[in-house]
């Protein structure tokens, strides 16, 4: 009977040792996973920041190009209006004067 109790005690001690080892291994694995996750988060944050800066830079360049294009179009239209005015301002003035002075009945 003592032999059975001794064997059961040995089995229980072995089981406790296995459980303790499993708990220690789990904690070690959890720590390793936490470090890897933190490293991944830092790396991903850095890559994301660089990508955002690149996109911002590209958009800034694109915006400047569009603004310059719109400015060129506006300048061209202003010059066309100025030329139109210089060429026809006397005719416009005459039409305005004629409308102002005509009598409506």
Backbone as a printed PyTorch tensor [residue, N CA C, xyz], in Angstrom:
tensor([[[  0.8230,  -1.1870,   0.0000],
         [  0.0000,   0.0000,   0.0000],
         [  0.8720,   1.2580,   0.0000]],

        [[  1.9690,   1.1990,   0.7770],
         [  2.8750,   2.3450,   0.7980],
         [  3.4840,   2.5570,  -0.5750]],

        [[  3.6900,   1.4740,  -1.2500],
         [  4.2630,   1.5500,  -2.5820],
         [  3.3160,   2.2730,  -3.5340]],

        [[  2.0410,   2.0450,  -3.4280],
         [  1.0410,   2.7110,  -4.2850],
         [  0.9940,   4.1940,  -3.9390]],

        [[  1.0090,   4.4920,  -2.6500],
         [  0.9890,   5.8890,  -2.2050],
         [  2.2540,   6.5910,  -2.6840]],

        [[  3.3860,   5.9040,  -2.5980],
         [  4.6410,   6.4940,  -3.0680],
         [  4.5930,   6.7600,  -4.5720]],

        [[  4.0280,   5.8070,  -5.2950],
         [  3.9250,   5.9750,  -6.7550],
         [  2.9720,   7.1250,  -7.0990]],

        [[  1.8600,   7.2070,  -6.3630],
         [  0.9090,   8.3040,  -6.5950],
         [  1.5540,   9.6480,  -6.2480]],

        [[  2.3530,   9.6590,  -5.2000],
         [  3.0570,  10.8800,  -4.8180],
         [  4.0530,  11.2670,  -5.9010]],

        [[  4.7680,  10.2800,  -6.4210],
         [  5.7130,  10.5510,  -7.5040],
         [  4.9900,  11.0770,  -8.7450]],

        [[  3.8500,  10.4640,  -9.0540],
         [  3.0590,  10.9060, -10.2150],
         [  2.5840,  12.3410, -10.0080]],

        [[  2.1170,  12.6300,  -8.7970],
         [  1.6400,  13.9880,  -8.4980],
         [  2.7880,  14.9900,  -8.5790]],

        [[  3.9530,  14.6090,  -8.0540],
         [  5.1050,  15.5010,  -8.1220],
         [  5.5430,  15.7230,  -9.5630]],

        [[  5.5100,  14.6550, -10.3530],
         [  5.8670,  14.7780, -11.7710],
         [  4.8510,  15.6710, -12.4970]],

        [[  3.5810,  15.4880, -12.1750],
         [  2.5330,  16.3140, -12.7880],
         [  2.7110,  17.7730, -12.3930]],

        [[  3.0170,  18.0000, -11.1150],
         [  3.2470,  19.3710, -10.6500],
         [  4.4640,  19.9830, -11.3430]],

        [[  5.4950,  19.1840, -11.5390],
         [  6.6900,  19.6780, -12.2250],
         [  6.3740,  20.0230, -13.6750]],

        [[  5.5720,  19.1650, -14.3170],
         [  5.1720,  19.4250, -15.7110],
         [  4.3580,  20.7030, -15.7960]],

        [[  3.4190,  20.8780, -14.8740],
         [  2.5750,  22.0790, -14.8650],
         [  3.4350,  23.3130, -14.5930]],

        [[  4.3510,  23.2300, -13.6500],
         [  5.2320,  24.3680, -13.3460],
         [  6.0830,  24.7360, -14.5530]],

        [[  6.6010,  23.6980, -15.2040],
         [  7.4100,  23.9390, -16.4040],
         [  6.5620,  24.5680, -17.5190]],

        [[  5.3390,  24.0810, -17.6610],
         [  4.4380,  24.6330, -18.6830],
         [  4.1220,  26.0960, -18.3840]],

        [[  3.8910,  26.4080, -17.1140],
         [  3.5950,  27.8000, -16.7280],
         [  4.8110,  28.6830, -17.0080]],

        [[  5.9940,  28.2020, -16.6560],
         [  7.2150,  28.9800, -16.9030],
         [  7.4340,  29.1550, -18.3970]],

        [[  7.2150,  28.1150, -19.1730],
         [  7.3720,  28.1980, -20.6280],
         [  6.3630,  29.1670, -21.2280]],

        [[  5.1330,  29.1140, -20.7100],
         [  4.0860,  30.0210, -21.2090],
         [  4.4660,  31.4670, -20.9230]],

        [[  4.9460,  31.7440, -19.7190],
         [  5.3430,  33.1080, -19.3720],
         [  6.5030,  33.5770, -20.2440]],

        [[  7.4620,  32.6800, -20.4910],
         [  8.5930,  33.0160, -21.3590],
         [  8.1100,  33.2870, -22.7850]],

        [[  7.2080,  32.4320, -23.2630],
         [  6.6540,  32.6030, -24.6090],
         [  5.8530,  33.8970, -24.6980]],

        [[  5.0380,  34.1740, -23.6610],
         [  4.2580,  35.4240, -23.6340],
         [  5.1750,  36.6360, -23.6920]],

        [[  6.2740,  36.5800, -22.9330],
         [  7.2340,  37.6810, -22.9270],
         [  7.8660,  37.8580, -24.3060]],

        [[  8.2370,  36.7460, -24.9210],
         [  8.8300,  36.7940, -26.2690],
         [  7.8490,  37.3730, -27.2840]],

        [[  6.6060,  36.9210, -27.2140],
         [  5.5730,  37.4280, -28.1270],
         [  5.3390,  38.9210, -27.8970]],

        [[  5.3330,  39.3450, -26.6430],
         [  5.1380,  40.7700, -26.3300],
         [  6.2660,  41.6040, -26.9310]],

        [[  7.5120,  41.1380, -26.7980],
         [  8.6580,  41.8590, -27.3720],
         [  8.5460,  41.9310, -28.8890]],

        [[  8.1780,  40.8150, -29.5080],
         [  8.0280,  40.7950, -30.9720],
         [  6.9160,  41.7410, -31.4150]],

        [[  5.8070,  41.7550, -30.6690],
         [  4.6870,  42.6350, -31.0180],
         [  5.0990,  44.1040, -30.8850]],

        [[  5.8070,  44.4360, -29.8080],
         [  6.2730,  45.8140, -29.6100],
         [  7.2370,  46.2160, -30.7220]],

        [[  8.1280,  45.3160, -31.0810],
         [  9.0760,  45.5870, -32.1640],
         [  8.3350,  45.7970, -33.4790]],

        [[  7.3610,  44.9280, -33.7360],
         [  6.5520,  45.0480, -34.9550],
         [  5.8030,  46.3760, -34.9700]],

        [[  5.2040,  46.7440, -33.8280],
         [  4.4560,  48.0040, -33.7410],
         [  5.3620,  49.2040, -34.0250]],

        [[  6.5700,  49.1800, -33.4500],
         [  7.5090,  50.2860, -33.6730],
         [  7.9190,  50.3480, -35.1400]],

        [[  8.2380,  49.1920, -35.7060],
         [  8.6450,  49.1390, -37.1130],
         [  7.5100,  49.5990, -38.0320]],

        [[  6.3140,  49.1120, -37.7460],
         [  5.1550,  49.4860, -38.5610],
         [  4.8520,  50.9790, -38.4330]],

        [[  4.9650,  51.5060, -37.2300],
         [  4.7190,  52.9400, -37.0240],
         [  5.7330,  53.7630, -37.8130]],

        [[  6.9940,  53.3440, -37.8070],
         [  8.0240,  54.0580, -38.5710],
         [  7.7520,  54.0070, -40.0620]],

        [[  7.4120,  52.8280, -40.5650],
         [  7.1130,  52.6880, -41.9970],
         [  5.8910,  53.5210, -42.3700]],

        [[  4.8810,  53.4750, -41.5120],
         [  3.6540,  54.2360, -41.7760],
         [  3.9500,  55.7290, -41.7980]],

        [[  4.7550,  56.1930, -40.8540],
         [  5.1020,  57.6170, -40.8030],
         [  5.8430,  58.0320, -42.0740]],

        [[  6.8030,  57.2110, -42.5100],
         [  7.5440,  57.5210, -43.7370],
         [  6.6190,  57.5420, -44.9410]],

        [[  5.6960,  56.5860, -45.0110],
         [  4.7670,  56.5250, -46.1420],
         [  3.8440,  57.7430, -46.1500]],

        [[  3.3850,  58.1410, -44.9770],
         [  2.5230,  59.3280, -44.8780],
         [  3.2960,  60.5670, -45.3130]],

        [[  4.5520,  60.6790, -44.8970],
         [  5.3740,  61.8300, -45.2980],
         [  5.5830,  61.8300, -46.8070]],

        [[  5.8050,  60.6530, -47.3990],
         [  5.9880,  60.5660, -48.8440],
         [  4.7070,  60.9840, -49.5740]],

        [[  3.5710,  60.5010, -49.0800],
         [  2.2900,  60.8560, -49.6990],
         [  2.0370,  62.3540, -49.5590]],

        [[  2.3030,  62.9020, -48.3790],
         [  2.1340,  64.3480, -48.1690],
         [  3.0090,  65.1420, -49.1400]],

        [[  4.2450,  64.7030, -49.2950],
         [  5.1730,  65.3790, -50.2010],
         [  4.6640,  65.3100, -51.6420]],

        [[  4.2220,  64.1190, -52.0480],
         [  3.6880,  63.9550, -53.4040],
         [  2.4640,  64.8410, -53.6220]],

        [[  1.5890,  64.8770, -52.6250],
         [  0.3850,  65.7020, -52.7510],
         [  0.7310,  67.1860, -52.7940]],

        [[  1.7300,  67.5870, -52.0310],
         [  2.1590,  68.9920, -52.0290],
         [  2.6940,  69.3740, -53.4070]],

        [[  3.4980,  68.4910, -53.9960],
         [  4.0310,  68.7410, -55.3390],
         [  2.8880,  68.8140, -56.3480]],

        [[  1.9560,  67.8720, -56.2480],
         [  0.8120,  67.8540, -57.1680],
         [ -0.0220,  69.1270, -57.0140]],

        [[ -0.2230,  69.5600, -55.7620],
         [ -0.9970,  70.7820, -55.5050],
         [ -0.3050,  71.9970, -56.1200]],

        [[  1.0150,  72.0970, -55.9310],
         [  1.7540,  73.2250, -56.4950],
         [  1.6560,  73.2320, -58.0160]],

        [[  1.7630,  72.0490, -58.6320],
         [  1.6630,  71.9710, -60.0880],
         [  0.2840,  72.4120, -60.5640]],

        [[ -0.7590,  71.9810, -59.8620],
         [ -2.1190,  72.3710, -60.2430],
         [ -2.3290,  73.8690, -60.0580]],

        [[ -1.8160,  74.4110, -58.9500],
         [ -1.9580,  75.8490, -58.7060],
         [ -1.2300,  76.6360, -59.7980]],

        [[ -0.0300,  76.1920, -60.1600],
         [  0.7200,  76.8620, -61.2270],
         [ -0.0240,  76.7720, -62.5560]],

        [[ -0.6160,  75.6010, -62.8260],
         [ -1.4020,  75.4390, -64.0500],
         [ -2.6050,  76.3640, -64.0660]],

        [[ -3.3240,  76.4330, -62.9410],
         [ -4.4900,  77.3220, -62.8520],
         [ -4.0810,  78.7840, -62.9480]],

        [[ -2.9340,  79.1170, -62.3630],
         [ -2.4420,  80.4930, -62.4510],
         [ -2.1150,  80.8410, -63.9010]],

        [[ -1.5020,  79.9020, -64.6100],
         [ -1.1660,  80.1470, -66.0160],
         [ -2.4310,  80.3440, -66.8450]],

        [[ -3.4370,  79.5090, -66.5870],
         [ -4.7110,  79.6400, -67.3100],
         [ -5.3540,  80.9820, -66.9840]],

        [[ -5.3540,  81.3570, -65.6990],
         [ -5.9400,  82.6370, -65.2860],
         [ -5.2010,  83.8070, -65.9240]],

        [[ -3.8710,  83.7430, -65.9090],
         [ -3.0800,  84.8180, -66.5280],
         [ -3.4000,  84.9380, -68.0140]],

        [[ -3.5350,  83.7950, -68.6760],
         [ -3.8430,  83.7980, -70.1070],
         [ -5.2170,  84.4320, -70.3600]],

        [[ -6.1910,  84.0910, -69.5140],
         [ -7.5350,  84.6590, -69.6760],
         [ -7.5370,  86.1560, -69.3780]],

        [[ -6.7970,  86.5720, -68.3530],
         [ -6.7130,  88.0000, -68.0300],
         [ -6.0890,  88.7680, -69.1910]],

        [[ -5.0150,  88.2220, -69.7590],
         [ -4.3770,  88.8910, -70.9000],
         [ -5.3350,  88.9680, -72.0880]],

        [[ -6.1200,  87.9040, -72.3070],
         [ -7.0940,  87.9120, -73.4050],
         [ -8.1550,  88.9820, -73.1610]],

        [[ -8.6380,  89.0810, -71.9030],
         [ -9.6300,  90.1110, -71.5800],
         [ -9.0350,  91.5100, -71.7350]],

        [[ -7.7800,  91.6880, -71.3180],
         [ -7.1300,  92.9920, -71.4670],
         [ -6.9780,  93.3500, -72.9400]],

        [[ -6.5730,  92.3830, -73.7510],
         [ -6.4190,  92.6390, -75.1790],
         [ -7.7760,  92.9760, -75.8060]],

        [[ -8.8120,  92.2070, -75.4060],
         [-10.1680,  92.4660, -75.8950],
         [-10.6010,  93.8780, -75.5150]],

        [[-10.3200,  94.2820, -74.2690],
         [-10.6820,  95.6180, -73.8150],
         [ -9.9210,  96.6800, -74.6030]],

        [[ -8.6010,  96.4880, -74.7460],
         [ -7.7960,  97.4790, -75.4650],
         [ -8.2670,  97.6240, -76.9090]],

        [[ -8.6600,  96.5080, -77.4970],
         [ -9.0900,  96.5450, -78.8900],
         [-10.4780,  97.1590, -79.0430]],

        [[-11.3820,  96.8610, -78.1260],
         [-12.7880,  97.2210, -78.3260],
         [-13.3650,  98.1530, -77.2700]],

        [[-12.5280,  98.7680, -76.4580],
         [-13.0970,  99.5810, -75.3810],
         [-13.8900, 100.7750, -75.8990]],

        [[-13.4730, 101.3270, -77.0270],
         [-14.2310, 102.4630, -77.5770],
         [-15.6150, 102.0150, -78.0380]],

        [[-15.6830, 100.8490, -78.6610],
         [-16.9840, 100.3250, -79.1100],
         [-17.8650, 100.0270, -77.8980]],

        [[-17.2920,  99.4530, -76.8580],
         [-18.0680,  99.1690, -75.6460],
         [-18.5720, 100.4670, -75.0210]],

        [[-17.7090, 101.4590, -74.9590],
         [-18.1060, 102.7430, -74.3850],
         [-19.2380, 103.3600, -75.1950]],

        [[-19.1590, 103.2770, -76.5220],
         [-20.2130, 103.8220, -77.3800],
         [-21.5280, 103.0920, -77.1520]],

        [[-21.4750, 101.7510, -77.0360],
         [-22.7120, 100.9760, -76.8050],
         [-23.3300, 101.3500, -75.4620]],

        [[-22.5010, 101.5190, -74.4600],
         [-23.0030, 101.8750, -73.1310],
         [-23.6280, 103.2620, -73.1760]],

        [[-22.9420, 104.1950, -73.7980],
         [-23.4640, 105.5570, -73.9070],
         [-24.7690, 105.5650, -74.6780]],

        [[-24.8350, 104.8010, -75.7490],
         [-26.0410, 104.7580, -76.5670],
         [-27.2090, 104.1820, -75.7720]],

        [[-26.9770, 103.1820, -74.9690],
         [-28.0530, 102.5900, -74.1540],
         [-28.5230, 103.5660, -73.0730]],

        [[-27.5540, 104.2940, -72.5240],
         [-27.9100, 105.2320, -71.4650],
         [-28.7410, 106.3840, -72.0540]],

        [[-28.3860, 106.8320, -73.2090],
         [-29.0270, 108.0320, -73.7580],
         [-30.2550, 107.7290, -74.6050]],

        [[-30.5050, 106.4550, -74.9540],
         [-31.6830, 106.1940, -75.7680],
         [-32.9480, 106.3690, -74.9510]],

        [[-33.9740, 106.8130, -75.6040],
         [-35.2400, 107.1070, -74.9340],
         [-36.1760, 105.9410, -75.1600]],

        [[-36.7660, 105.4750, -74.0910],
         [-37.7260, 104.3740, -74.1840],
         [-39.1350, 104.9620, -74.1740]],

        [[-39.9490, 104.5030, -75.0880],
         [-41.3380, 104.9750, -75.1220],
         [-42.2700, 103.8110, -74.9670]]])
